[in-house]
Amino acid sequence: MELQWPLILFTTLVAWSAGLFGAQAVAVLRGGGGRAQMPALVSSVALLAAGGIAVFFHLQHWERIFNGFGHLTSGITQELIAVVVFVVVAVAYFVMLRKSSDGTVPKWLAVCAVVIALVTSAVCAHSYTMAARPAWDSLLEVLSLVGASCVMGPATYALLSSFMAAGGAGDQPAERAAEAGAGAGLLALPALVGALVNAVTATAYAAFLQLSGSSFADVGLYFDPTHPTKAMADAAAAVASQAPLLWVGAVAVGALVPLAACFLGRRSGNWKLWGTVALAAALIGAVCLRIAFYNLGLSVFMFY
């Protein structure tokens, strides 16, 4: 299948947006808040908007997208519902943040934010599961995108906390350092756990994709006298060609590097460095996995 870059960007940006929104809510549940909350919320909404804009480039007649909203079982309908609920919760979160004097929101709202963040990532991934494309038809595909959210969100929030602690002219250096440590420290363990979840889910789905070649039907040979023994399609070769992208890009860079970076970030407290490394590597890995996802999005009957 041809690469669908608008959809690659859409799923990656939505996963990042949802992960960041969930991460800032986790920070509140762990007793934190502060300056990073509003920038994190704005960044999350901006990422969601960018993903929404990207998806329109997938359509030659974008106005016809509304034809896909005719039934609740449609993947695009489910994505729309999830995104609308996400925006409603984000607006409520914004209102509560504006009313708050300490940069926190009620715990019930934070729980709602975590839930909708996970649901949005899962729904956007679930839209692609279909029996007609064996490489896509797995729960591991859904979990791989949720796993990407789990590492990109906390890493981004820890990074924002470190930068936002620079403060204004009236702040004392000691106060800034304390806020940086507290803000980033709240997400140190969640970031490490999220990186571990991402490593497990990305590796599992990469293995599933690598083994997907045996799922395609053999449709025989060409009835062409000039190529009497040429196979119509070679599933094994198609799958093998994606191995470097899967195991170097998605697993080594996208799974193991963020895990190591989050471990070092938690140990050293230097989230400006290790948060950047974790986020960059996780983004590269997520894109590599989605590229392989489309390259192996072959029909059950591979004619050509």
C-alpha positions in Angstrom: 0.0 0.0 0.0 1.2 3.5 -0.7 2.4 5.6 2.2 -0.4 7.9 3.4 1.6 10.7 5.0 -1.4 12.8 6.0 -2.7 9.8 8.1 0.8 9.1 9.4 1.0 12.6 10.7 -2.6 12.5 12.0 -2.2 9.4 14.1 1.3 10.4 15.4 0.2 14.0 16.3 -3.1 12.8 17.9 -1.2 10.2 20.0 1.3 12.9 21.1 -1.6 15.3 21.9 -3.5 12.8 23.9 -0.3 11.6 25.7 0.6 15.2 26.7 -3.0 15.9 27.9 -3.0 12.7 29.9 0.5 13.4 31.3 -0.5 16.8 32.7 -3.5 15.3 34.3 -1.3 12.6 35.9 0.9 15.4 37.3 -2.2 16.8 39.0 -3.2 13.4 40.4 0.3 13.1 41.8 -0.2 16.4 43.7 1.4 18.8 41.2 0.4 21.6 38.9 2.2 24.9 38.4 3.4 26.8 35.4 3.7 24.0 33.0 0.0 23.1 33.1 -1.3 25.9 30.8 1.5 25.6 28.2 1.0 21.8 28.2 -2.7 22.2 27.5 -2.1 24.8 24.7 0.5 22.5 23.2 -1.8 19.5 23.4 -4.7 21.4 21.6 -2.2 22.7 19.0 -1.0 19.2 18.3 -4.6 18.0 17.9 -5.4 20.8 15.6 -2.3 20.1 13.5 -3.3 16.5 13.2 -6.8 17.5 12.2 -5.4 19.8 9.5 -3.1 17.0 8.2 -5.9 14.5 7.8 -7.7 16.8 5.3 -4.7 16.4 2.9 -5.6 12.8 2.7 -8.8 13.7 0.8 -9.1 15.1 -2.7 -12.6 16.3 -1.9 -12.4 17.0 1.8 -16.0 18.2 2.0 -17.1 14.6 1.3 -15.7 13.6 4.7 -19.2 14.2 6.1 -20.4 11.2 4.1 -18.4 9.0 6.4 -20.3 10.1 9.5 -23.4 8.1 8.6 -23.0 5.2 11.0 -21.6 4.8 14.5 -19.6 1.7 13.5 -17.6 3.8 11.0 -14.1 4.4 12.2 -14.1 8.0 11.1 -17.3 8.5 13.1 -15.7 7.0 16.2 -12.7 9.2 15.8 -14.9 12.3 15.5 -16.8 11.4 18.7 -13.5 10.8 20.6 -12.0 14.1 19.4 -15.1 16.1 20.2 -15.2 14.6 23.8 -11.5 15.3 24.0 -12.0 19.0 23.1 -14.9 19.3 25.6 -12.8 17.9 28.4 -9.9 20.2 27.3 -12.1 23.2 27.4 -13.3 22.3 30.9 -9.7 21.8 31.9 -8.8 25.2 30.6 -11.7 26.9 32.5 -10.6 25.2 35.8 -7.0 26.2 35.2 -8.0 29.8 34.7 -9.9 29.7 38.0 -7.1 28.0 39.9 -4.5 29.9 41.8 -2.0 27.1 42.0 -2.2 25.6 38.5 -4.3 22.6 39.4 -7.7 21.2 38.5 -10.2 19.0 40.5 -9.1 15.4 40.7 -12.3 14.2 39.0 -11.4 16.3 35.9 -7.9 15.0 35.9 -9.2 11.4 35.9 -11.5 12.3 33.0 -8.6 13.8 31.1 -6.5 10.6 31.6 -9.4 8.4 30.4 -10.2 10.5 27.3 -6.5 10.7 26.4 -6.2 6.9 26.4 -9.6 6.4 24.6 -8.7 8.9 21.9 -5.4 7.2 21.1 -7.0 3.8 21.1 -9.9 4.8 18.9 -7.7 6.5 16.3 -5.7 3.3 16.0 -8.7 1.0 16.1 -10.1 2.6 12.9 -7.4 0.8 10.9 -8.0 -2.8 12.1 -9.6 -4.8 9.3 -9.5 -8.5 8.4 -8.8 -7.7 4.8 -5.4 -6.4 5.7 -3.7 -9.0 7.9 -0.8 -6.8 9.1 -3.4 -4.3 10.5 -5.8 -6.8 12.0 -4.3 -7.0 15.5 -4.9 -5.5 19.0 -1.1 -5.0 19.0 -1.6 -2.2 16.4 -3.9 -0.4 18.8 -1.6 -0.9 21.8 1.4 0.4 19.8 -0.2 3.8 19.3 -1.3 3.9 22.9 2.2 3.0 23.9 3.6 5.9 21.8 1.2 8.2 23.7 2.5 6.9 27.0 6.1 7.9 26.4 5.7 11.1 24.3 3.3 12.7 26.7 5.2 12.4 29.9 8.5 13.2 28.2 7.0 16.4 26.8 5.5 17.4 30.1 8.8 16.8 32.0 10.6 18.8 29.3 8.1 21.7 29.5 8.3 21.7 33.3 12.1 22.1 33.1 11.9 25.0 30.7 8.9 26.8 32.4 10.8 26.8 35.7 13.0 29.6 34.3 10.5 32.0 35.8 10.3 35.8 35.8 12.7 38.4 36.9 11.5 38.4 40.5 12.0 34.7 41.0 15.0 33.4 43.0 17.2 30.8 41.3 16.6 28.4 44.2 12.9 28.7 43.8 13.2 28.0 40.0 15.4 25.0 40.6 12.9 23.6 43.2 10.0 24.1 40.8 11.9 22.5 37.9 12.7 19.5 40.1 9.2 19.2 41.4 7.4 19.6 38.1 9.6 17.3 36.1 9.9 14.9 39.1 6.2 14.3 39.1 6.4 12.7 35.7 9.7 10.9 36.2 8.2 7.6 37.2 5.2 7.9 34.8 7.7 8.7 31.9 9.7 5.6 32.7 6.7 3.4 33.0 5.3 4.9 29.8 8.6 4.3 28.0 8.5 0.6 29.2 4.9 0.3 27.9 6.0 1.8 24.6 9.0 -0.5 24.3 6.9 -3.6 24.9 4.0 -2.7 22.6 6.2 -1.4 19.8 8.4 -4.5 19.9 5.4 -6.8 20.0 3.8 -5.1 17.0 7.0 -5.0 15.1 7.3 -8.8 15.6 3.7 -9.2 14.5 4.4 -7.2 11.3 7.5 -9.3 10.6 5.5 -12.5 10.9 2.5 -11.2 8.8 3.9 -12.5 5.5 2.5 -15.9 6.2 -1.0 -14.4 6.5 -1.4 -13.6 2.8 -3.0 -15.9 0.3 -1.0 -17.4 -2.5 -2.7 -16.6 -5.7 -0.3 -18.5 -8.0 1.6 -17.4 -11.1 1.1 -15.1 -14.1 -0.6 -16.6 -17.1 1.9 -14.9 -19.3 4.0 -16.8 -21.8 6.9 -14.3 -21.4 6.9 -14.9 -17.6 5.6 -18.4 -17.1 7.2 -18.9 -13.6 6.9 -15.4 -12.2 4.9 -15.1 -9.0 2.1 -12.5 -9.0 3.3 -11.2 -5.7 6.0 -12.0 -3.1 4.7 -11.4 0.4 7.9 -12.7 2.0 10.0 -10.2 0.1 7.7 -7.3 0.9 7.8 -8.1 4.6 11.6 -8.7 4.7 12.2 -5.3 3.1 10.7 -3.6 6.1 12.9 -5.4 8.7 15.5 -2.5 9.0 12.8 0.1 9.4 11.0 -2.1 12.1 14.0 -3.2 14.1 16.3 -0.2 13.8 13.8 2.6 13.4 10.8 1.5 15.5 12.5 -0.8 18.1 16.1 0.3 18.6 15.5 4.0 18.1 11.8 4.3 18.9 11.6 1.9 21.8 14.9 1.3 23.5 16.4 4.8 23.2 13.3 6.5 25.0 13.4 3.8 27.7 17.1 4.5 28.3 16.6 8.3 28.2 13.7 8.2 30.6 15.7 6.0 33.0 18.6 8.5 32.8 16.3 11.4 33.1 14.7 10.0 36.3 18.1 9.2 37.7 19.8 12.5 36.9 16.9 14.9 36.9 18.2 16.5 33.7 15.0 16.4 31.7 16.1 19.2 29.4 18.5 16.8 27.9 17.0 13.4 28.4 13.4 14.5 27.9 14.5 15.9 24.5 16.2 12.7 23.6 13.3 10.6 24.7 10.8 12.7 22.8 12.8 12.9 19.6 13.5 9.1 19.5 9.9 8.3 20.3 8.7 10.5 17.5 11.1 8.9 15.0 10.1 5.4 16.2 6.4 6.2 15.9 6.8 7.4 12.4 8.9 4.5 11.4 6.3 2.0 12.7 3.5 3.8 10.8 5.6 3.7 7.6 6.1 0.0 8.0 2.4 -0.3 8.9 1.4 1.2 5.5 4.1 -0.6 3.5 2.7 -3.9 4.8 -0.9 -2.9 4.6 -1.4 -5.5 1.8 -4.6 -7.1 1.0 -5.3 -10.8 1.8 -5.1 -11.4 -2.0 -1.8 -9.9 -3.2 -2.3 -9.8 -7.0 0.5 -7.5 -7.9 
